[in-house]
Amino acid sequence: MTLGAIHNLEVARTDRKHPEYGQPLTEADGLRVFEQESKKRTQAIDLYKKGNRLDLAAKEQQELDIIQSYLQGSQLGDEEIRTIVAALIAQNGKEFRKIMPLAVKETKGRADGAKVQQIVRDMTA
């Protein structure tokens, strides 16, 4: 399914109306697709568990585990995120509203947004 999503993105870029028309796929595009697919699986697992469909939840969990194995190599660790956030705080002050957008932009595609938000919240408190 993930390969299909990457192929769909590649096909979409052949449409003249697409904002990224004619641009080749990059590694960042691939990582973004993997993150989107991971998020879809996570949401589906929650919904299947609420609907008491544990068989489907287990299938989605297997797919999520495979996707996560690809993402792990490209993701930043907590210490690396803390280093980036510390540098941003040193440059821009300790206000959450200033640091959070900069941290998201700096870690885009390389770290989970919820993890970045939690670290920024901890360090700016």
Secondary structure by P-SEA (a helix, b strand, c coil): caaaaaaaaaaaaaccccccccccccaaaaaaaaaaaaaaaaaaaaaaaaacaaaaaaaaaaaaaaaaaaaccccccaaaaaaaaaaaaacccccccccaaaaaaaacccccaaaaaaaaaaaac
